[in-house]
Amino acid sequence: MRSFEGYARGDGKAGTRNYVLVVPSVGCSQGAAQTIARGIRGAVFLPNILGCGQIGEDRGLVKRTLVGFGMNPNIFSVLIVGNGCEQLSADELGKAIASTGKRVESVVIQDMGTKKAVSLGRRIVKEMCAHAAKLVREPIPVSELILGTECGGSDYTSGLASNPAVGVASDLLVAENGTVILSETPELIGAEHLVARRARTPEIAGQILKTVAWWERQSVAAGQNIREGNPSPGNIAGGLTTLEEKSLGCIYKGGTSSLEEVISYASSPTKKGLVYMDTPAHDIEQLTGMVAGGSQIVVFTTGRGTPIGSPIAPVIKITANRDTYRTMRDNMDMDVSSIFQGSEKVREAGNRIFQEIISVSSGKPVKAEKLGYRDFCMFTVNINI
């Protein structure tokens, strides 16, 4: 059984990173939360602007996402920074995250004012980081990994080379009893029947078709054509002509394994193997959803190039476009354009990606981490009040 060098958590899970997370429970406390985390080694700030004004399904989505980040195995402990009058309180978030056994503390601005909240918060976070620094990496079976897969800024090379190579890596992880998340429901349109065909049961197949139908209905209800925004101008310039063509390339990331489960946005898989998460196609929103669902590491293919990263999970950028790799070497982690040159087969490139997943999970930094890129954006569906 393959292993990586990770951080064992008290709830039996394991992280690829070891952060203390500072979470504003509402946009009003974002400034204080950012100030608390600033300059403290090992502390990460989550730029949340929501937490008040969301009702119904949206309130649930925001809570699930913020709690999911706190529960992610890459997090050692959490400080929640509240304002005091928001709908989604620091106490509510903290109680949910504390179910993992992690230390969770909170400060509330209306209880003491901003300066005192920041001063107290910084003392707490420094103490948490000192404790986190004592934890050492140890061998963890790769079966504990939840790999998020994503493609963005796609061109013709994505569906022909980099996505199939990621699919090989996905199959290798599934063979080790690991978990792989495939997402981007609007980019399933035109290929949903192929994914549904791989479902473990007819019920799971029906769920796939249902998620795609929902997105198409939402577009029609808004009086819009989803195909006017997807493929994007960059996709078209990169050689993609239709959404269906883009979708056929997108699904390669999931490899060839059976589909075991369909889960909602920011939810955690309950099955091992290939899992589908219903997310939008927007890169940062879907990345946020997978990490909130427990992904400790993400592979991200791009033909045109993109610099984004996650606040708490390493994002491995892979391109099969040699020009993009040359132009964006400060953003790209892996070049698989060798597939087009004939010097490497898709399976060989996939094996190389799998090895990189293990190396990065064991602590090797990715380019987005070196640049300090920690992008975060939550998916919401209803009207905010």
C-alpha positions as CSV (number, residue, x, y, z in Angstrom):
1,M,0.0,0.0,0.0
2,R,1.4,3.4,-1.0
3,S,1.7,6.2,1.6
4,F,2.4,9.9,1.9
5,E,3.9,11.8,4.8
6,G,1.0,13.6,6.4
7,Y,-0.5,14.9,9.6
8,A,-2.7,12.5,11.6
9,R,-5.8,14.1,13.1
10,G,-7.7,13.0,16.2
11,D,-10.8,12.1,14.2
12,G,-8.8,9.5,12.2
13,K,-8.3,11.7,9.1
14,A,-5.0,13.0,7.8
15,G,-3.9,16.3,6.3
16,T,-1.4,17.3,3.7
17,R,-0.9,20.7,5.4
18,N,-1.1,21.9,9.0
19,Y,-2.7,25.3,9.2
20,V,-4.5,27.3,11.9
21,L,-7.5,28.8,10.2
22,V,-9.0,32.2,11.0
23,V,-12.6,32.4,9.9
24,P,-14.7,35.6,9.9
25,S,-18.3,34.3,10.5
26,V,-19.6,37.3,8.6
27,G,-18.2,39.9,6.1
28,C,-18.4,42.6,8.9
29,S,-15.6,40.8,10.8
30,Q,-13.4,40.1,7.8
31,G,-11.1,43.0,8.4
32,A,-10.5,42.0,12.0
33,A,-9.9,38.4,11.1
34,Q,-7.4,39.3,8.4
35,T,-5.5,41.5,10.8
36,I,-5.4,38.7,13.4
37,A,-3.9,36.3,10.9
38,R,-1.5,38.7,9.3
39,G,2.2,37.9,9.7
40,I,1.7,34.8,11.9
41,R,3.5,31.8,10.5
42,G,1.2,28.9,10.0
43,A,-2.0,31.0,10.2
44,V,-4.4,31.3,7.2
45,F,-7.2,33.8,6.8
46,L,-10.4,32.8,5.1
47,P,-11.8,35.8,3.1
48,N,-15.5,35.2,3.8
49,I,-17.9,38.1,2.9
50,L,-21.2,36.3,3.7
51,G,-22.8,34.9,6.9
52,C,-25.6,37.5,7.2
53,G,-28.5,38.1,4.8
54,Q,-28.6,34.5,3.5
55,I,-31.8,32.6,4.1
56,G,-33.0,29.1,3.4
57,E,-30.8,27.0,1.2
58,D,-28.2,29.7,0.9
59,R,-27.7,29.9,4.7
60,G,-27.2,26.2,4.6
61,L,-24.6,26.4,1.8
62,V,-22.6,29.1,3.6
63,K,-22.6,27.3,6.9
64,R,-21.7,24.0,5.2
65,T,-18.8,25.6,3.3
66,L,-17.3,27.5,6.3
67,V,-17.7,24.5,8.6
68,G,-16.2,22.2,5.9
69,F,-13.1,24.4,5.7
70,G,-12.7,24.2,9.5
71,M,-13.2,20.4,9.5
72,N,-10.8,19.8,6.6
73,P,-7.9,17.6,7.7
74,N,-5.4,20.2,6.6
75,I,-6.5,22.4,9.5
76,F,-5.0,21.9,13.0
77,S,-7.3,24.3,14.9
78,V,-9.7,27.2,14.2
79,L,-10.4,30.7,15.5
80,I,-13.8,32.1,14.5
81,V,-14.1,35.9,14.5
82,G,-17.7,37.1,14.8
83,N,-19.3,40.6,14.8
84,G,-22.1,39.6,17.1
85,C,-25.4,40.3,15.4
86,E,-25.1,38.1,12.3
87,Q,-27.4,35.2,11.4
88,L,-24.6,32.7,11.2
89,S,-22.9,33.2,14.6
90,A,-19.4,32.3,15.6
91,D,-20.8,30.0,18.3
92,E,-22.9,28.1,15.8
93,L,-19.9,27.6,13.4
94,G,-17.5,26.7,16.3
95,K,-19.8,24.0,17.7
96,A,-20.1,22.3,14.4
97,I,-16.3,22.3,13.7
98,A,-15.5,21.2,17.3
99,S,-17.2,17.9,16.6
100,T,-13.9,16.8,15.0
101,G,-12.2,17.2,18.3
102,K,-10.1,20.1,17.1
103,R,-9.6,23.1,19.3
104,V,-12.0,25.9,18.2
105,E,-12.0,29.4,19.8
106,S,-14.0,32.5,19.0
107,V,-13.8,36.3,19.6
108,V,-16.8,38.6,19.0
109,I,-16.2,42.2,18.1
110,Q,-19.4,43.6,19.7
111,D,-18.4,42.0,23.1
112,M,-15.1,44.0,23.3
113,G,-14.5,46.2,20.3
114,T,-12.2,45.7,17.4
115,K,-8.8,46.4,19.0
116,K,-9.4,44.1,22.0
117,A,-10.8,41.4,19.7
118,V,-7.7,41.6,17.4
119,S,-5.3,41.6,20.4
120,L,-7.0,38.6,22.0
121,G,-7.3,36.8,18.6
122,R,-3.7,37.2,17.9
123,R,-2.7,35.7,21.2
124,I,-5.0,32.7,20.7
125,V,-3.7,32.1,17.1
126,K,0.0,32.4,18.1
127,E,-0.6,29.8,20.8
128,M,-2.5,27.5,18.4
129,C,0.3,27.9,15.8
130,A,2.9,27.0,18.5
131,H,1.1,23.8,19.3
132,A,0.6,23.0,15.6
133,A,4.3,23.4,14.9
134,K,5.0,20.5,17.3
135,L,3.1,18.0,15.1
136,V,5.3,16.0,12.8
137,R,4.5,14.3,9.5
138,E,4.2,10.5,9.6
139,P,3.4,7.8,7.0
140,I,-0.3,7.8,6.0
141,P,-1.9,5.4,3.5
142,V,-2.8,7.3,0.3
143,S,-6.3,5.7,0.8
144,E,-6.9,8.6,3.2
145,L,-6.6,11.2,0.4
146,I,-9.6,12.9,-1.2
147,L,-8.3,14.3,-4.5
148,G,-10.2,17.2,-6.0
149,T,-10.0,17.4,-9.8
150,E,-10.6,20.6,-11.8
151,C,-10.0,22.1,-15.2
152,G,-10.1,25.8,-16.0
153,G,-8.8,28.0,-18.8
154,S,-9.2,25.0,-21.0
155,D,-8.1,24.7,-24.6
156,Y,-7.8,21.8,-27.1
157,T,-4.8,20.3,-25.2
158,S,-6.9,19.9,-22.0
159,G,-9.4,17.2,-23.3
160,L,-6.8,15.5,-25.5
161,A,-3.9,15.2,-23.1
162,S,-3.8,16.7,-19.6
163,N,-7.4,15.6,-18.6
164,P,-6.8,12.0,-19.7
165,A,-3.5,12.0,-17.9
166,V,-5.2,13.2,-14.7
167,G,-7.8,10.4,-15.3
168,V,-4.9,7.9,-15.1
169,A,-3.8,9.4,-11.8
170,S,-7.4,9.3,-10.6
171,D,-7.6,5.6,-11.4
172,L,-4.4,4.9,-9.6
173,L,-5.6,6.6,-6.5
174,V,-8.9,4.7,-6.6
175,A,-7.0,1.5,-7.0
176,E,-5.3,2.4,-3.7
177,N,-8.8,2.8,-2.1
178,G,-8.6,6.6,-2.2
179,T,-11.3,9.1,-3.2
180,V,-11.5,11.3,-6.3
181,I,-14.0,14.1,-6.7
182,L,-15.2,15.0,-10.2
183,S,-17.3,18.2,-10.4
184,E,-18.4,21.1,-12.7
185,T,-22.0,20.1,-13.5
186,P,-22.5,22.7,-16.3
187,E,-19.5,21.1,-18.0
188,L,-21.2,17.7,-17.9
189,I,-23.8,18.9,-20.4
190,G,-23.7,16.8,-23.5
191,A,-21.6,14.1,-21.8
192,E,-23.8,13.3,-18.8
193,H,-25.0,10.1,-20.3
194,L,-21.4,8.8,-20.4
195,V,-20.9,9.5,-16.7
196,A,-24.3,8.1,-15.8
197,R,-23.4,4.9,-17.6
198,R,-20.5,4.4,-15.1
199,A,-22.7,4.8,-12.0
200,R,-22.7,1.9,-9.6
201,T,-26.5,1.8,-9.4
202,P,-29.4,3.1,-11.5
203,E,-30.3,5.5,-8.6
204,I,-26.8,7.1,-8.9
205,A,-27.2,7.4,-12.6
206,G,-30.5,9.2,-12.2
207,Q,-28.9,11.6,-9.7
208,I,-26.3,12.6,-12.3
209,L,-29.0,13.3,-14.9
210,K,-31.1,15.2,-12.4
211,T,-28.2,17.6,-11.5
212,V,-27.6,18.4,-15.1
213,A,-31.3,19.0,-15.8
214,W,-31.4,21.4,-12.8
215,W,-28.7,23.6,-14.2
216,E,-30.3,23.7,-17.6
217,R,-33.6,24.6,-16.1
218,Q,-32.1,27.4,-14.0
219,S,-30.6,28.9,-17.2
220,V,-33.9,28.7,-19.1
221,A,-35.8,30.2,-16.1
222,A,-33.4,33.2,-16.1
223,G,-34.0,33.7,-19.8
224,Q,-30.4,32.8,-20.6
225,N,-28.6,30.3,-22.8
226,I,-25.9,28.6,-20.8
227,R,-24.0,28.0,-24.0
228,E,-23.4,31.7,-24.5
229,G,-21.0,31.8,-21.5
230,N,-19.6,28.3,-21.9
231,P,-17.3,27.8,-23.6
232,S,-15.7,31.1,-22.7
233,P,-13.9,33.4,-25.2
234,G,-10.6,31.9,-24.0
235,N,-11.8,28.4,-24.5
236,I,-13.0,29.3,-28.1
237,A,-9.6,30.9,-28.9
238,G,-8.0,27.8,-27.6
239,G,-9.8,25.6,-30.1
240,L,-13.0,24.5,-28.2
241,T,-16.1,25.1,-30.3
242,T,-19.1,23.9,-28.2
243,L,-20.0,23.1,-24.6
244,E,-20.5,19.5,-25.5
245,E,-17.0,19.3,-26.9
246,K,-15.7,20.9,-23.7
247,S,-17.7,18.5,-21.5
248,L,-16.4,15.4,-23.4
249,G,-12.8,16.6,-22.5
250,C,-13.7,17.5,-18.9
251,I,-15.0,14.1,-17.8
252,Y,-11.7,12.4,-18.7
253,K,-10.4,13.7,-15.3
254,G,-12.5,11.1,-13.5
255,G,-10.6,8.2,-15.2
256,T,-12.5,4.9,-15.8
257,S,-13.6,3.9,-12.4
258,S,-17.2,3.3,-11.4
259,L,-19.1,6.3,-10.0
260,E,-19.9,5.5,-6.4
261,E,-21.8,8.5,-5.2
262,V,-23.3,11.9,-6.1
263,I,-23.0,14.6,-3.3
264,S,-24.1,18.2,-3.0
265,Y,-21.9,21.3,-3.0
266,A,-19.4,21.4,-0.1
267,S,-20.5,18.0,1.3
268,S,-18.1,15.2,2.3
269,P,-18.0,12.0,0.4
270,T,-19.3,8.9,2.3
271,K,-17.9,6.4,-0.2
272,K,-14.4,5.6,-1.4
273,G,-13.6,5.7,-5.1
274,L,-14.9,8.1,-7.7
275,V,-17.5,10.6,-6.4
276,Y,-19.4,13.4,-8.2
277,M,-19.9,16.7,-6.5
278,D,-22.6,19.0,-7.9
279,T,-20.9,22.3,-8.4
280,P,-21.0,25.3,-10.7
281,A,-18.3,25.5,-13.5
282,H,-16.8,28.7,-12.0
283,D,-13.2,27.7,-11.1
284,I,-13.0,29.3,-7.6
285,E,-16.5,28.3,-6.5
286,Q,-16.0,24.7,-7.5
287,L,-12.5,24.6,-5.9
288,T,-14.0,26.0,-2.7
289,G,-16.7,23.3,-2.7
290,M,-14.3,20.4,-3.1
291,V,-12.0,21.6,-0.3
292,A,-15.0,22.2,1.9
293,G,-16.0,18.7,1.2
294,G,-12.7,17.4,2.6
295,S,-10.2,17.5,-0.4
296,Q,-6.7,17.8,1.1
297,I,-5.2,18.2,-2.4
298,V,-6.3,19.3,-5.9
299,V,-5.1,18.7,-9.4
300,F,-6.0,21.5,-11.8
301,T,-5.5,21.2,-15.6
302,T,-5.4,24.3,-17.8
303,G,-4.5,24.9,-21.4
304,R,-4.7,28.7,-21.4
305,G,-3.3,29.1,-17.9
306,T,-4.6,30.3,-14.5
307,P,-2.9,31.3,-11.3
308,I,-5.5,30.5,-8.7
309,G,-5.0,28.5,-5.5
310,S,-6.8,27.5,-2.4
311,P,-6.5,29.0,1.1
312,I,-5.8,25.6,2.7
313,A,-5.1,22.9,0.0
314,P,-2.2,22.6,-2.4
315,V,-3.4,23.0,-6.0
316,I,-1.2,21.3,-8.6
317,K,-1.4,23.1,-11.9
318,I,-0.9,20.9,-15.0
319,T,-0.8,21.9,-18.6
320,A,-0.3,20.1,-21.9
321,N,0.3,23.4,-23.8
322,R,4.0,23.9,-24.1
323,D,3.6,27.6,-24.9
324,T,1.5,28.1,-21.7
325,Y,4.1,26.3,-19.6
326,R,6.8,28.5,-21.0
327,T,4.8,31.7,-20.5
328,M,3.5,30.8,-17.1
329,R,6.3,28.8,-15.5
330,D,5.7,30.8,-12.3
331,N,2.2,29.3,-12.1
332,M,2.5,25.9,-13.7
333,D,3.7,22.9,-11.7
334,M,3.7,20.2,-14.4
335,D,4.2,20.1,-18.2
336,V,2.7,17.1,-20.0
337,S,3.0,18.5,-23.5
338,S,5.4,15.6,-24.0
339,I,2.2,13.6,-24.8
340,F,1.8,15.6,-28.0
341,Q,5.5,15.4,-28.8
342,G,5.3,11.6,-28.7
343,S,8.0,11.3,-26.0
344,E,5.5,10.2,-23.3
345,K,2.3,8.2,-23.3
346,V,-0.8,9.4,-21.5
347,R,-0.4,6.5,-19.0
348,E,3.2,7.5,-18.3
349,A,2.2,11.2,-17.7
350,G,-0.6,10.0,-15.4
351,N,1.9,8.0,-13.4
352,R,4.0,11.1,-13.1
353,I,1.1,13.1,-11.9
354,F,0.3,10.4,-9.3
355,Q,3.9,10.6,-8.0
356,E,3.5,14.4,-7.8
357,I,0.3,14.0,-5.8
358,I,2.2,11.9,-3.3
359,S,5.1,14.4,-3.2
360,V,2.9,17.4,-2.7
361,S,0.8,15.6,-0.1
362,S,4.1,15.0,1.7
363,G,4.9,18.7,1.9
364,K,6.3,19.7,-1.5
365,P,5.0,23.3,-2.1
366,V,3.2,24.1,-5.3
367,K,3.5,27.3,-7.3
368,A,0.3,28.8,-6.0
369,E,1.5,28.3,-2.4
370,K,4.8,30.0,-3.2
371,L,3.0,33.0,-4.7
372,G,0.6,33.2,-1.7
373,Y,-2.5,32.7,-3.8
374,R,-5.4,31.7,-1.6
375,D,-8.6,32.2,-3.6
376,F,-12.1,31.6,-2.0
377,C,-15.6,32.1,-3.3
378,M,-18.8,30.4,-2.2
379,F,-21.7,29.2,-4.4
380,T,-25.1,30.6,-3.5
381,V,-28.4,30.2,-5.4
382,N,-31.1,32.4,-3.8
383,I,-31.7,36.1,-3.2
384,N,-29.8,37.7,-0.3
385,I,-31.8,40.1,1.9
